[in-house]
Amino acid sequence: MTSRWPPAWWDGALAGEILQRSGEHLLLVGSAIGLALAISLPLGLWISRRPRWAGPVLALASTVQTVPSLAIFGLLLTVPLLGGIGTTPAIVALTLYALLPLLRGLVTGLAQVPPGLKQAGQALGLSGRQVLLRVELPLALPTLMAGLRVATVIGVGVATIAAAIGAGGLGVFIFRGIATVNNGLILAGALPAAAIALLADGGLGLLERRLAQPRAKGPSGGRRRLLRLAWALAGLALGAVLALRLLPPANTGTVRIGSKSFTEQLILGELLAQQIEAATPLKVQRDFGLGGTGLIHAAVRSGRIDGYVEYTGTAWTTLLDQPPPPPDTPDPARRVFEETRRLYGERFGLTVFPSLGFENSFAILVRRAEARRLGITTISEAAPHTPSWRAGFGYEFLNRPDGFSGLARRYGLRFAQPPEAMDLGLTYRALAEGRVDLIAGDTTNGLIPALDLQQLRDDRHYFPPYDAVPVFNAASLQRRPELVPVIDALAGRISAATIQRLNAQVDLDGLGVAEVVRRWRLQQAGATGAG
């Protein structure tokens, strides 16, 4: 039997995106290492002359290493000076992680220089600065290089998490692969990252060995040149970060489209992108997989992205902090949409477009065989059985206002143990495999019929309407008014059955998101032409 190559998830655009994301990854790591050098070299020299400060400074740097990297990225999002999501907080986080290996390498290397050699240099008439440059730093360089290698390899690995805050890099593929349960996409991010780490480590090791070889011009000439090069790289890295933070975008003809991290959002983001590219001369930058609702909402408000697709119920309860409409409200979907559109414009400066044509509500799911055995079809009928069940929910559902806590109160749900938190894309398979007995999925997910899962009816009307609506920054639309008719043309074009089929093509058939959207658009064009 021969294996298929390329695999189904591979499409022609993926190779180009891997190169693009690799470049973003290198920029993140290179800028962070340069900044860390700019900080650690003078700070390390300073504390090496003041031993009483060495302990506290190194302890502080060590404390940063004990904080989980994802927590560091999340905390930096709240610092106003860093501008929220994007490359700046990611570079700051990576710089913090690189400080300890560099500081410890420099301080340890300087401490290991024999005092007799320093005294000999002074006896020869060298000044303190000359002893430092010609004796101490050259002898400490191997230890500093070892710290640099460690910092670089750590930086390459930790930089994959930067994708969670919209900084790009190879972590985009990893998060996308987890969201779609696609091992191919995970490898598309992990293998290039591993290759970059190995090449960087090998290259620095080779440089270290070359510097260790004696030179005709003296043992310290090449090392002094390396130190000057390190300072220059640190200065360039600082300049790059300032440019990223302060300079305006260079390409005003680019539209930035974002998405959250799960399959349907990737499809809808790609749909907006292809629609814009097909109908206008504008280029589209795809900032997909930007995490949860709060992150992507902050991104579109700040102009970090120009638009994405949101769900009216999520906007209504999570972002506008409004109560769900009462069960007897006439036409609740229209009321929620109209009020959301009005409040989004007044509070956030955002424009909400009409629905794409489908609703994606939360689906409380159990295994179909279990539902048949117990004879249950509604959440109320399932509630008496939950004390012996295990539940698994996505991280966002556990914390949002229209999520687990309110659902448990409305229906009196009591589980054998606290619900297990996991990535939303993994909850379906966890339920099908018997790891949990109840989850909150999406009504349009293609895995529901494929894994033989049963949706329980929300008989007490807990969830509000969740119509899929494009949301764009109003200032972006003023700059590019040609986008308005392009997005309006998508209104009502996609049914719930259609988006479920597209989701299944990605999650089950392993097709690439871009290819799935391209095929659907071709089918729509053919149907329109035939009509």
VENNORDA-V23893 format. One line per field, one symbol per residue. ss: DSSP state (H for helix, E for strand, - for the rest). A space follows every 50 residues. Layout:
# VENNORDA-V23893
ss=???
This chain:
# VENNORDA-V23893
ss=-----------HHHHHHHHHHHHHHHHHHHHHHHHHHHHHHHHHHHHH-- HHHHHHHHHHHHHHHH--HHHHHHHH---HHH----HHHHHHHHHHHHHH HHHHHHHHHHH---HHHHHHHHH----HHHHHHHHHHHHHHHHHHHHHHH HHHHHHHHHHHHHHH-----HHHHHHHHH---HHHHHHHHHHHHHHHHHH HHHHHHHHHHHH--------HHHHHHHHHHHHHHHHHHHHHHHHHH---- ---EEEEE----HHHHHHHHHHHHHHHHH---EEEEE-----HHHHHHHH HH----EEEEEHHHHHHHH------------HHHHHHHHHHHHHHHHH-E EEEEEEEEE--EEEEEEHHHHHHH---EHHHHH--HHH--EEE-HHHHH- ---HHHHHHHH--------EE--HHHHHHHHH-----EEEEE----HHHH --EEEEE---------EEEEEEEHHHHHH--HHHHHHH-------HHHHH HHHHHHH-----HHHHHHHHHHHHHHHHHH-
